[in-house]
Amino acid sequence: MGTGVCQQIPYTHLQPFRTGLSGILRLFGFSSLGQTDSVQQNGHTLKVLIVDDSPLISERLNQMLSEVEQVQIVGLAADGDEALRLFHEFRPAVVLLDLEIPGRNGLEVLREVRKRAEPCVVVVFTSYDLPDFRDACLRAGADFFLRKSTEFERVVEIVHGLVQQYGRQNPWPGP
């Protein structure tokens, strides 16, 4: 993997296709992210964790984000327990989170992520733009809440914006 190229993660651990309820959370805490090494991997990359039980959605997000310089996909999780394991192992700066996943649901994962000291941008990506879901996610600490049907491409815009923001605020802090 060369500088500025995102590594694609193979689909070896994902469950069979299931349409999931997923979402993207609103951006949270640029300045606080600059104070940790969660934005650094291989010297200069933004670590991203994708959590969705649909292999089609996860693979599409993985492909789209592979084209963004200075981004590394650190894992693809198909359930809540795997999402938390990968979150603790890799400490990503960004989590793309489906709400309806096996095991712990996306809202439970979000709440657990927010209990941790590591700052992280959580983007919830959902098929349903219901006010109750949106409100619950935002109260739990979601940074973005996006609809899959109309805002899929915004994921790349958000991640690209984070890469740009980090470059201006704190150029890739060391461990």
C-alpha positions, 0 to 999 in steps of 0.5 A, a space after each residue: 500500500 503506497 502513501 495516500 492509497 486506501 487498502 481494501 479489506 476482503 469480505 472474509 468475515 461478513 455474514 450473508 446479505 441482509 438489508 440493514 437499517 443504517 445511517 450516518 452521523 453528523 460531524 463531531 469535534 474536529 479540534 478534539 480529534 487533532 489531540 489523539 493518534 486516532 487519525 494516524 495510521 502508517 504515518 498519515 491516514 485517517 482510520 475508518 471503520 465500516 459497520 453494516 450487515 449488508 455486504 453490498 453496502 459495505 463493499 460500496 462504501 469501501 470502494 468509494 472511500 478507497 479513492 480518498 487519499 489519506 484514508 485507511 479502512 481498518 475494518 468491515 464489521 457486520 454486527 455490533 460485537 464485531 464493530 466494538 471489537 474493531 473499534 477498540 482494536 484500531 481506534 478509528 477516527 471515523 465510524 460509518 454505522 448501520 443502525 439495524 445490525 445483528 447483536 448489539 444494534 447501531 444505537 447500542 454501538 453508538 452509545 458504547 463508542 461515546 463512553 470511550 475516551 477516544 474521540 471519533 466521528 460517527 456517521 449513521 447511514 439509514 434507509 429510514 429518515 424517521 424523526 424518532 431515529 434521528 433524534 435518538 441518534 443525535 441525543 446518543 452522540 451521532 455526528 451525522 445522520 444520513 439516508 442511504 437513498 438520497 445521501 449515499 455520496 455524502 459519505 465521501 464528502 464528509 470523510 474528504 472534509 475530515 482529511 482536509 480539516 485535519 491537514 489545516 488544524 493539526 497535520 497528522 500528530 504522532 503517537 
